[in-house]
Amino acid sequence: MDVSTVSVASGGGPVPLSKGSAWLTQREREVLGLVAQGDTYAVIARRLNLSLHTVDTYMRRLRQKTGAANRTQLTVFALEMRHADC
């Protein structure tokens, strides 16, 4: 499985997500990558130059698309997608 890289503005580097997450928009993948790194809504908003409301909207969409009930499940999803080709 091919792996694409989600570009994030952090010292931890990019978060690779598999092509299996192609049904997520680029921005949703960016937000998901930052969530997986443990960033708060405020940090995500600042890094991506978004409002808190917009970050909340992306999180709601991510939960709907992935079936995740919370941030922890979204993080697990992101980590599984990162290692999908291992």
C-alpha positions as CSV (number, residue, x, y, z in Angstrom):
1,M,0.0,0.0,0.0
2,D,1.3,3.4,-0.9
3,V,1.8,6.0,1.8
4,S,1.3,9.7,1.5
5,T,2.7,12.3,3.8
6,V,0.5,14.7,5.7
7,S,2.5,17.9,6.1
8,V,2.3,19.3,9.6
9,A,4.0,22.3,11.1
10,S,5.6,20.7,14.1
11,G,9.1,19.6,15.1
12,G,7.9,16.0,15.1
13,G,7.9,15.9,11.3
14,P,5.2,14.8,8.9
15,V,2.7,12.1,9.7
16,P,2.4,9.6,6.9
17,L,-1.1,8.3,6.2
18,S,-1.9,5.5,3.8
19,K,-3.8,6.0,0.6
20,G,-6.6,4.2,2.4
21,S,-7.4,7.6,3.9
22,A,-7.8,9.2,0.5
23,W,-11.5,9.7,1.2
24,L,-10.4,12.3,3.8
25,T,-9.6,15.8,2.5
26,Q,-6.1,17.1,2.6
27,R,-7.1,19.5,5.5
28,E,-8.8,16.7,7.4
29,R,-5.6,14.6,7.1
30,E,-3.6,17.6,8.4
31,V,-5.9,18.0,11.4
32,L,-5.9,14.2,12.0
33,G,-2.1,14.2,12.0
34,L,-1.9,17.0,14.5
35,V,-4.5,15.3,16.7
36,A,-2.4,12.1,16.6
37,Q,0.6,14.1,17.8
38,G,-1.5,15.2,20.8
39,D,-2.1,18.8,19.8
40,T,-5.0,20.7,21.4
41,Y,-7.7,22.4,19.4
42,A,-6.0,25.8,20.1
43,V,-2.6,24.5,18.9
44,I,-4.2,23.0,15.8
45,A,-6.0,26.3,15.1
46,R,-2.8,28.3,15.5
47,R,-0.7,26.0,13.3
48,L,-3.2,25.9,10.5
49,N,-4.4,29.5,10.9
50,L,-8.0,28.4,11.6
51,S,-10.6,29.4,14.1
52,L,-11.4,27.1,17.0
53,H,-14.9,26.6,15.5
54,T,-13.4,25.4,12.2
55,V,-11.1,23.0,14.0
56,D,-14.2,21.7,15.9
57,T,-16.0,21.3,12.5
58,Y,-13.0,19.3,11.1
59,M,-13.0,17.1,14.2
60,R,-16.7,16.4,13.9
61,R,-16.3,15.5,10.2
62,L,-13.4,13.2,11.0
63,R,-15.5,11.4,13.7
64,Q,-18.4,11.0,11.3
65,K,-16.2,9.7,8.5
66,T,-14.1,7.3,10.6
67,G,-16.8,6.2,13.1
68,A,-14.6,7.4,16.0
69,A,-16.4,8.5,19.1
70,N,-13.6,10.7,20.5
71,R,-10.1,12.0,20.1
72,T,-8.5,8.9,21.4
73,Q,-10.2,6.7,18.7
74,L,-9.2,9.3,16.1
75,T,-5.6,9.0,17.3
76,V,-5.7,5.2,17.0
77,F,-7.2,5.5,13.5
78,A,-4.3,7.8,12.5
79,L,-1.7,5.5,13.9
80,E,-3.2,2.5,12.2
81,M,-3.3,4.4,8.9
82,R,0.4,5.4,9.4
83,H,1.4,1.8,9.8
84,A,-1.0,0.3,7.3
85,D,1.9,-0.8,5.0
86,C,4.0,-2.4,7.7
